[in-house]
Amino acid sequence: MKNRIKRFFTTNIGWKIAAVFAGIIIWALLSNTQDPFITTTVPIPITYLNEDLLLERDGLCVLSRPETVTITARVATSNRNKATASLFTCTADLVDHSGGDLSSQRIHISVQQVGGNNIVIDWNYYRSDPNITVVMDEYISKDFTVALKSDGSLSQDAQFQGQVEFTPSVITVSGPKSRFTNVNSIKATVDLTELNSRGPGAVTEENIPVHLYDSNDEEIRNTDGVLSLSAETVSLSATIARLREVTVTMEGVTGTPAEGFRYDSSLTTLNPQVIVVKGLKGNLSELNTVTIPADLVNIDGISGQTSYEIDLAQLLPEGVSIAEGSSTAVVTVNVEALVAEERQYNTSNIEILNRDELLLYDIREPFVNVRVRGFSEDLGVLDLNSSLKAYVDASALEPGIHTVPVITDPIAGYYLDGIDSLSVTLAVRINEALTTTAETETEETGSGDPSEKEPSENGSSAESETGTTEEPSLESESESESETESQNPDGIKSPEEHTEAEETQGDNS
């Protein structure tokens, strides 16, 4: 028996080994035919590392990135459903990025099998290029002041007094730089119709959502949350005021225009003449006009059209402000050049003041020249002889020829140049008719009283001589005056005539 066993293991060894191998091959072939091996794909999620460090160190953020990588695994057909992502890990370190363009940064990934060695016969990833492409961008932050976006409206006689205040008033928006291209503002939408029902006075509103808007006032949908806001809601506080139309007026102007020019209020314009103001009812109750003080329109030295900008907001009482439009009023002042003309003034219009009833007064000049300045249009309708009131003062003037100043009253709307030096020649003479009548009355009175006819010898002789001498003189002078009056109906003697008459009278006396 032992020999038989020994012969079995020692004889035909080669054939027996070949038979074993053949059996194994046949078994394997038979087994694979019943449960063959297959190659399957397994998607594995990528775990990204150090994203916070990427932002902190490089100031970068990830815009887009692959979510999975796919490997191939060789498994038995019966194990196909057992080859899952849980058998592998895949990591990518974001700080280990490379490339010049942020839109295509290359990042190395690491894939490891962590289980299922009896399931996965073999697996493979593209180990010749174990990288993925990630899109990055610069991460920035911008501050935006919250603005009001109206829904509805306040009543026609209402408006916000001062600024509408939001809390917080500024919101910081952070995110990729490329996503800020269209971001123009942050606004909070407020239902003004409902808010108006709470006024006038102070009003508030809480938890108002804010949204991003572009330059066309279109809302930017931040559905992916890439842009982050430091606050999603705000609160509002405001004051609703009443509106009122008030008239803008002027006190006038101050100063004097340049020489040769005159201010005419009818040529002054004011724009606007009516403004709309706002304020609480108590502040507006007595406000009907806004008056521009005269000292704000100083026309000193101007020689043409000049405009003055007045800030009406500075003239409003406390608690009242401009409701709409500009707060600037424009006062336009026109000064017109004066025209000068020389006019003749008839001296017969000159009144002689403080006359002596025993004297006669004659102005030798028939007219004097007066230089008048005024607007051309006004000069065209000026009648100087009827408009100008002139006087001379004859007080304390003795008979003779005198040069006396002419006193004039001003003419409204006109200037008289050189009027202070204007003078005329005034001839003063004795009123002979009144003198003769007085002497006659004296003589008649004297003949009725015998006591007055007995003076001393010398006095009587002198009186007799005087009486006999004066009578021819008076007759001669009377004839001379008659001749002169026939030649000069106005009774005005020339200076030469007056001198000769005085000399003749002296000789006769």
C-alpha positions as CSV (number, residue, x, y, z in Angstrom):
1,M,0.0,0.0,0.0
2,K,2.8,2.3,0.9
3,N,4.6,1.5,-2.3
4,R,1.5,2.4,-4.3
5,I,1.2,5.8,-2.6
6,K,4.9,6.4,-3.1
7,R,4.7,5.5,-6.8
8,F,1.8,7.9,-7.2
9,F,3.8,10.9,-6.0
10,T,7.1,9.8,-7.7
11,T,6.1,8.7,-11.0
12,N,4.7,11.0,-13.9
13,I,5.3,14.1,-11.8
14,G,5.2,16.4,-14.8
15,W,1.9,15.1,-16.0
16,K,0.4,15.3,-12.7
17,I,1.5,19.0,-12.1
18,A,0.1,19.9,-15.5
19,A,-3.1,18.2,-14.7
20,V,-3.4,20.4,-11.5
21,F,-2.8,23.6,-13.4
22,A,-5.2,22.5,-16.1
23,G,-7.8,21.9,-13.4
24,I,-7.3,25.3,-11.9
25,I,-7.6,27.0,-15.3
26,I,-10.7,25.0,-16.0
27,W,-12.1,26.0,-12.6
28,A,-11.3,29.7,-13.1
29,L,-12.8,29.6,-16.6
30,L,-15.9,28.0,-15.3
31,S,-16.1,30.5,-12.3
32,N,-15.7,33.6,-14.6
33,T,-18.3,32.4,-16.9
34,Q,-20.8,32.3,-14.0
35,D,-19.6,35.7,-12.2
36,P,-17.4,37.7,-14.6
37,F,-15.3,40.8,-13.8
38,I,-16.4,44.1,-15.0
39,T,-15.1,47.8,-15.0
40,T,-17.4,50.4,-13.6
41,T,-17.2,54.1,-12.9
42,V,-17.5,55.5,-9.4
43,P,-18.2,59.3,-8.9
44,I,-16.4,60.5,-5.8
45,P,-17.3,63.9,-4.2
46,I,-14.4,66.3,-3.8
47,T,-13.6,67.7,-0.4
48,Y,-12.0,71.1,-0.7
49,L,-9.6,72.1,2.0
50,N,-8.5,75.6,3.3
51,E,-11.1,77.7,1.7
52,D,-11.0,80.2,4.6
53,L,-7.2,80.3,4.4
54,L,-7.5,81.1,0.7
55,L,-9.7,84.1,1.4
56,E,-7.6,85.3,4.4
57,R,-4.2,84.7,2.8
58,D,-4.7,85.5,-0.9
59,G,-7.9,87.5,-0.8
60,L,-9.5,85.1,-3.2
61,C,-12.7,83.2,-3.4
62,V,-14.0,80.3,-5.5
63,L,-16.6,81.0,-8.1
64,S,-17.0,77.6,-9.5
65,R,-15.4,74.2,-9.0
66,P,-16.0,70.5,-9.9
67,E,-18.1,68.8,-7.3
68,T,-16.9,65.2,-8.1
69,V,-14.2,63.2,-9.8
70,T,-14.8,59.9,-11.5
71,I,-12.6,56.8,-11.2
72,T,-12.8,53.4,-12.9
73,A,-13.0,50.3,-10.7
74,R,-12.8,46.6,-11.7
75,V,-15.1,44.4,-9.7
76,A,-17.0,41.2,-10.0
77,T,-20.4,41.5,-11.6
78,S,-22.0,40.5,-8.4
79,N,-20.2,43.4,-6.6
80,R,-21.1,46.1,-9.0
81,N,-23.5,47.9,-6.6
82,K,-21.0,47.6,-3.8
83,A,-18.5,49.7,-5.6
84,T,-19.6,53.1,-4.2
85,A,-18.0,56.5,-3.4
86,S,-17.9,55.5,0.3
87,L,-14.9,53.2,-0.6
88,F,-12.8,56.2,-1.6
89,T,-11.9,59.8,-0.5
90,C,-10.9,62.7,-2.8
91,T,-9.4,66.0,-1.4
92,A,-8.3,69.2,-3.0
93,D,-6.2,71.8,-1.2
94,L,-7.3,75.3,-2.5
95,V,-4.3,77.1,-1.2
96,D,-2.2,74.9,-3.5
97,H,-3.4,76.6,-6.7
98,S,-1.4,77.6,-9.7
99,G,-1.9,79.5,-12.9
100,G,-1.9,83.2,-14.0
101,D,-5.6,83.5,-14.9
102,L,-7.9,83.4,-11.9
103,S,-10.6,81.9,-14.2
104,S,-8.5,78.7,-14.6
105,Q,-6.6,77.8,-11.5
106,R,-5.1,74.3,-11.4
107,I,-5.4,72.4,-8.1
108,H,-3.9,69.0,-7.3
109,I,-6.3,66.3,-6.0
110,S,-5.7,63.2,-4.0
111,V,-7.8,60.0,-4.4
112,Q,-7.5,57.2,-1.8
113,Q,-9.3,53.9,-1.4
114,V,-10.4,53.5,2.2
115,G,-12.2,50.2,2.1
116,G,-13.8,47.4,0.0
117,N,-10.6,45.5,-0.8
118,N,-12.5,42.4,-1.3
119,I,-14.9,44.2,-3.6
120,V,-12.7,46.3,-5.8
121,I,-10.2,44.3,-7.7
122,D,-8.5,47.4,-9.1
123,W,-9.3,51.1,-9.7
124,N,-7.8,53.9,-11.6
125,Y,-7.8,57.8,-11.8
126,Y,-5.9,59.8,-14.3
127,R,-2.8,59.8,-12.3
128,S,-0.7,61.3,-15.1
129,D,-2.6,64.6,-14.5
130,P,-4.1,64.5,-11.1
131,N,-5.5,68.1,-11.2
132,I,-8.8,69.9,-11.6
133,T,-9.6,73.4,-12.8
134,V,-11.2,75.9,-10.4
135,V,-12.5,79.4,-11.3
136,M,-11.4,82.0,-8.7
137,D,-11.9,85.7,-8.3
138,E,-10.8,88.6,-6.1
139,Y,-12.9,88.9,-3.0
140,I,-13.9,92.5,-2.2
141,S,-16.3,94.5,0.0
142,K,-18.2,97.7,-0.7
143,D,-20.3,100.0,1.5
144,F,-23.6,101.2,0.2
145,T,-25.9,103.8,1.7
146,V,-29.4,102.6,2.0
147,A,-31.8,104.5,-0.2
148,L,-35.6,104.7,-0.2
149,K,-37.6,103.0,-2.9
150,S,-41.1,104.3,-2.9
151,D,-44.2,102.2,-3.1
152,G,-47.3,104.4,-3.3
153,S,-47.0,108.1,-2.4
154,L,-47.7,110.7,0.2
155,S,-50.7,113.0,-0.1
156,Q,-50.4,116.0,-2.3
157,D,-50.0,118.4,0.6
158,A,-47.4,116.3,2.4
159,Q,-43.7,115.6,2.1
160,F,-40.9,114.3,4.2
161,Q,-39.3,116.9,6.4
162,G,-35.5,116.5,6.3
163,Q,-33.9,113.2,5.5
164,V,-35.5,109.7,5.7
165,E,-33.2,107.9,8.1
166,F,-32.5,104.1,8.0
167,T,-30.8,102.0,10.7
168,P,-28.3,100.7,9.7
169,S,-27.8,103.5,7.2
170,V,-24.8,101.7,5.5
171,I,-24.7,98.1,4.5
172,T,-21.5,96.3,3.5
173,V,-21.8,93.9,0.5
174,S,-19.0,91.3,0.1
175,G,-18.3,88.9,-2.7
176,P,-16.4,88.2,-5.9
177,K,-15.3,91.4,-7.7
178,S,-16.9,90.3,-11.0
179,R,-20.3,90.1,-9.3
180,F,-20.2,93.8,-8.5
181,T,-20.2,94.9,-12.1
182,N,-24.0,95.7,-12.1
183,V,-24.5,96.5,-8.4
184,N,-25.3,100.2,-8.1
185,S,-27.3,100.7,-4.9
186,I,-29.1,99.1,-2.0
187,K,-32.7,100.2,-1.5
188,A,-35.5,99.6,1.0
189,T,-39.0,99.5,-0.4
190,V,-41.5,101.5,1.8
191,D,-45.3,101.7,1.3
192,L,-45.7,105.5,1.5
193,T,-49.4,105.4,1.2
194,E,-49.6,103.4,4.4
195,L,-46.9,105.5,6.0
196,N,-48.8,108.7,5.1
197,S,-51.8,107.6,7.1
198,R,-49.7,107.9,10.2
199,G,-48.6,111.5,9.6
200,P,-48.1,114.3,9.8
201,G,-45.3,114.1,12.4
202,A,-42.8,111.5,13.3
203,V,-43.3,108.0,11.8
204,T,-41.3,104.7,12.0
205,E,-41.2,101.3,10.3
206,E,-39.3,98.2,11.3
207,N,-37.8,95.1,9.5
208,I,-37.9,96.5,6.0
209,P,-36.1,94.1,3.6
210,V,-33.3,95.5,1.4
211,H,-32.3,94.5,-2.1
212,L,-29.6,95.2,-4.6
213,Y,-30.3,97.3,-7.7
214,D,-28.4,98.1,-10.9
215,S,-28.0,101.4,-12.6
216,N,-31.4,101.0,-14.3
217,D,-33.1,100.5,-11.0
218,E,-33.7,96.8,-11.7
219,E,-33.4,94.4,-8.8
220,I,-30.4,92.1,-8.9
221,R,-31.4,88.6,-7.8
222,N,-28.8,87.2,-5.4
223,T,-30.3,83.8,-5.3
224,D,-27.0,81.9,-5.1
225,G,-26.0,83.9,-2.1
226,V,-22.6,84.6,-3.6
227,L,-22.9,88.2,-2.5
228,S,-23.3,88.6,1.3
229,L,-24.9,91.6,3.0
230,S,-24.0,92.8,6.4
231,A,-27.7,93.3,7.1
232,E,-30.8,92.0,5.4
233,T,-33.4,94.4,6.9
234,V,-33.4,98.0,8.1
235,S,-35.7,100.2,10.2
236,L,-37.0,103.6,9.1
237,S,-37.6,106.9,10.9
238,A,-38.9,110.1,9.3
239,T,-41.1,113.2,9.7
240,I,-44.0,113.9,7.4
241,A,-44.5,117.6,6.9
242,R,-47.2,119.8,5.3
243,L,-46.7,121.8,2.1
244,R,-47.5,125.4,1.4
245,E,-47.0,127.9,-1.4
246,V,-45.5,131.2,-0.3
247,T,-44.7,134.4,-2.2
248,V,-41.2,135.7,-2.6
249,T,-40.8,139.5,-2.3
250,M,-38.1,142.1,-2.0
251,E,-37.6,145.0,0.4
252,G,-35.7,146.8,-2.4
253,V,-32.0,147.5,-3.0
254,T,-29.2,149.4,-1.3
255,G,-26.4,151.4,-2.8
256,T,-26.0,153.7,-5.7
257,P,-25.2,152.7,-9.3
258,A,-22.2,154.2,-11.2
259,E,-22.1,157.8,-12.2
260,G,-24.5,158.5,-15.1
261,F,-26.8,155.5,-14.3
262,R,-30.0,155.3,-12.4
263,Y,-31.9,152.4,-10.8
264,D,-35.4,151.8,-11.9
265,S,-37.4,149.3,-9.8
266,S,-39.6,148.5,-12.8
267,L,-36.6,147.0,-14.6
268,T,-35.9,144.6,-11.7
269,T,-37.0,141.0,-12.0
270,L,-37.3,138.3,-9.4
271,N,-37.4,134.6,-10.1
272,P,-39.1,132.6,-8.7
273,Q,-41.9,134.7,-7.3
274,V,-43.6,131.7,-5.6
275,I,-42.0,128.7,-3.8
276,V,-43.3,125.6,-2.1
277,V,-42.1,125.1,1.5
278,K,-42.7,122.3,3.9
279,G,-42.9,122.1,7.7
280,L,-45.1,121.2,10.5
281,K,-48.5,122.9,10.7
282,G,-47.4,125.1,13.7
283,N,-44.3,126.3,11.7
284,L,-46.3,127.2,8.6
285,S,-49.3,128.8,10.3
286,E,-48.1,132.4,9.9
287,L,-45.8,132.1,6.9
288,N,-47.2,133.7,3.8
289,T,-44.2,135.4,2.3
290,V,-40.4,135.2,2.2
291,T,-38.9,138.7,1.9
292,I,-35.4,139.3,0.5
293,P,-33.7,142.0,2.6
294,A,-32.5,145.1,0.8
295,D,-28.9,144.6,1.9
296,L,-28.6,141.4,0.0
297,V,-29.1,143.4,-3.3
298,N,-26.3,146.1,-3.1
299,I,-26.1,148.0,-6.4
300,D,-23.1,150.2,-5.5
301,G,-21.2,151.0,-8.7
302,I,-23.0,148.8,-11.1
303,S,-23.3,150.1,-14.7
304,G,-25.4,147.4,-16.4
305,Q,-27.5,144.4,-15.9
306,T,-26.4,142.5,-12.7
307,S,-27.8,139.3,-11.2
308,Y,-27.8,138.4,-7.5
309,E,-28.3,134.8,-6.3
310,I,-30.1,134.6,-3.0
311,D,-30.3,131.5,-0.9
312,L,-34.0,131.5,0.2
313,A,-33.4,128.6,2.6
314,Q,-31.4,131.0,4.8
315,L,-34.4,133.3,5.0
316,L,-36.9,130.6,6.2
317,P,-37.9,130.3,9.8
318,E,-36.6,127.3,11.9
319,G,-38.4,124.1,11.1
320,V,-39.3,125.2,7.5
321,S,-37.5,124.2,4.4
322,I,-37.8,124.2,0.6
323,A,-40.1,121.4,-0.5
324,E,-39.1,121.1,-4.1
325,G,-36.8,122.7,-6.7
326,S,-33.8,124.9,-6.1
327,S,-33.6,127.1,-3.0
328,T,-31.9,129.9,-5.0
329,A,-33.8,133.0,-6.1
330,V,-32.3,135.2,-8.8
331,V,-32.7,139.0,-8.6
332,T,-31.8,140.7,-11.9
333,V,-31.2,144.5,-11.7
334,N,-31.1,146.7,-14.7
335,V,-29.7,150.2,-14.4
336,E,-30.2,152.6,-17.3
337,A,-27.8,155.2,-18.5
338,L,-29.1,158.8,-18.0
339,V,-29.2,161.1,-21.0
340,A,-28.3,164.8,-20.6
341,E,-30.1,167.7,-22.4
342,E,-29.8,171.4,-22.2
343,R,-33.1,173.2,-22.0
344,Q,-34.1,176.9,-22.0
345,Y,-36.1,178.0,-18.9
346,N,-38.2,181.1,-19.2
347,T,-37.2,183.5,-16.4
348,S,-40.8,184.9,-16.3
349,N,-41.5,181.6,-14.4
350,I,-39.1,182.6,-11.6
351,E,-40.8,183.8,-8.5
352,I,-39.3,186.8,-6.6
353,L,-39.5,186.3,-2.9
354,N,-39.4,188.9,-0.1
355,R,-40.2,191.9,-2.3
356,D,-40.3,195.5,-1.0
357,E,-43.5,197.1,-2.2
358,L,-41.7,200.4,-2.8
359,L,-39.3,198.8,-5.3
360,L,-39.7,197.3,-8.7
361,Y,-37.8,194.1,-9.7
362,D,-36.9,193.1,-13.2
363,I,-34.9,189.9,-14.3
364,R,-32.8,191.1,-17.2
365,E,-32.3,187.6,-18.9
366,P,-35.3,186.4,-20.9
367,F,-34.3,182.8,-20.2
368,V,-31.5,180.7,-18.6
369,N,-30.1,177.4,-19.7
370,V,-30.7,174.4,-17.5
371,R,-28.9,171.0,-18.0
372,V,-31.3,168.1,-17.3
373,R,-30.5,164.4,-17.0
374,G,-32.9,161.6,-17.0
375,F,-34.1,158.6,-19.0
376,S,-34.4,159.2,-22.7
377,E,-38.1,158.3,-22.6
378,D,-38.7,160.7,-19.7
379,L,-36.9,163.6,-21.3
380,G,-39.1,163.3,-24.3
381,V,-42.2,164.3,-22.3
382,L,-40.6,166.8,-20.0
383,D,-42.0,170.4,-20.1
384,L,-39.3,172.2,-18.1
385,N,-41.2,175.5,-17.9
386,S,-44.2,173.9,-16.3
387,S,-42.3,171.4,-14.2
388,L,-39.5,173.4,-12.7
389,K,-40.3,175.7,-9.8
390,A,-37.6,178.4,-9.4
391,Y,-37.1,181.4,-7.0
392,V,-34.9,184.3,-6.2
393,D,-34.6,186.0,-2.8
394,A,-34.9,189.8,-3.0
395,S,-34.6,190.5,0.7
396,A,-32.2,193.4,1.7
397,L,-31.6,194.3,-2.0
398,E,-31.2,198.1,-2.6
399,P,-32.0,199.7,-5.9
400,G,-29.4,198.7,-8.5
401,I,-28.2,195.8,-10.5
402,H,-27.6,192.5,-8.6
403,T,-26.6,189.0,-9.5
404,V,-28.7,186.6,-7.5
405,P,-28.7,182.8,-7.2
406,V,-31.7,180.9,-8.5
407,I,-33.2,178.4,-6.0
408,T,-35.1,175.4,-7.5
409,D,-37.2,172.7,-6.3
410,P,-36.2,169.2,-7.5
411,I,-38.1,167.5,-10.3
412,A,-39.1,163.9,-9.4
413,G,-37.4,161.5,-11.8
414,Y,-34.8,164.0,-13.2
415,Y,-31.4,165.4,-12.2
416,L,-30.5,169.1,-12.6
417,D,-26.8,169.6,-13.3
418,G,-25.0,172.8,-12.1
419,I,-28.2,174.1,-10.6
420,D,-26.4,175.3,-7.5
421,S,-24.4,177.8,-9.5
422,L,-27.3,179.1,-11.6
423,S,-28.0,182.8,-11.3
424,V,-29.8,185.8,-12.9
425,T,-29.4,189.5,-13.1
426,L,-32.0,191.3,-11.0
427,A,-32.5,195.0,-11.6
428,V,-34.1,196.8,-8.6
429,R,-35.5,200.3,-8.9
430,I,-37.8,202.6,-6.9
431,N,-41.4,202.4,-7.7
432,E,-41.9,206.1,-8.7
433,A,-45.6,205.9,-8.9
434,L,-45.9,204.9,-5.2
435,T,-43.2,207.4,-4.2
436,T,-45.0,210.4,-5.9
437,T,-48.4,209.4,-4.4
438,A,-46.8,209.2,-0.9
439,E,-45.2,212.7,-1.3
440,T,-48.5,214.2,-2.5
441,E,-50.4,212.8,0.4
442,T,-47.7,214.2,2.7
443,E,-47.9,217.7,1.2
444,E,-51.7,217.7,1.4
445,T,-51.5,216.7,5.0
446,G,-49.0,219.4,5.7
447,S,-51.1,222.4,4.2
448,G,-53.9,221.6,6.5
449,D,-51.7,222.1,9.6
450,P,-50.4,225.8,9.9
451,S,-48.0,224.8,12.7
452,E,-46.0,222.6,10.3
453,K,-45.4,225.5,7.8
454,E,-43.3,227.6,10.2
455,P,-39.9,225.9,10.3
456,S,-36.7,227.8,10.8
457,E,-35.5,230.1,8.0
458,N,-32.9,227.7,6.9
459,G,-35.3,224.7,6.8
460,S,-37.9,226.7,4.9
461,S,-35.4,227.9,2.3
462,A,-34.0,224.4,1.9
463,E,-37.4,222.9,1.5
464,S,-38.4,225.5,-1.0
465,E,-35.3,224.9,-3.0
466,T,-35.7,221.2,-2.9
467,G,-39.3,221.4,-4.0
468,T,-38.6,223.7,-6.9
469,T,-35.7,221.5,-8.0
470,E,-37.4,218.0,-7.8
471,E,-40.5,218.8,-9.7
472,P,-38.8,219.2,-13.1
473,S,-36.6,216.2,-12.3
474,L,-39.6,214.0,-11.7
475,E,-41.3,215.2,-14.9
476,S,-38.0,214.6,-16.9
477,E,-37.6,211.2,-15.4
478,S,-41.2,210.3,-16.1
479,E,-40.8,211.3,-19.7
480,S,-37.5,209.3,-20.0
481,E,-39.2,206.3,-18.5
482,S,-42.1,206.6,-21.0
483,E,-39.7,206.6,-23.9
484,T,-37.8,203.7,-22.5
485,E,-41.0,201.7,-21.9
486,S,-42.1,202.4,-25.5
487,Q,-38.9,200.8,-26.6
488,N,-38.9,198.0,-24.0
489,P,-42.5,196.9,-23.4
490,D,-41.4,194.6,-20.5
491,G,-39.9,197.6,-18.7
492,I,-36.5,195.8,-18.3
493,K,-33.5,198.2,-18.7
494,S,-30.2,197.1,-19.8
495,P,-27.3,197.6,-17.4
496,E,-26.1,200.6,-19.4
497,E,-29.6,202.3,-19.5
498,H,-30.0,201.8,-15.8
499,T,-26.6,203.4,-15.1
500,E,-27.3,206.4,-17.3
501,A,-30.7,206.9,-15.6
502,E,-29.1,206.9,-12.2
503,E,-26.4,209.4,-13.3
504,T,-29.1,211.7,-14.7
505,Q,-31.2,211.5,-11.6
506,G,-28.1,212.3,-9.5
507,D,-27.3,215.4,-11.6
508,N,-30.9,216.6,-11.4
509,S,-31.0,216.3,-7.7
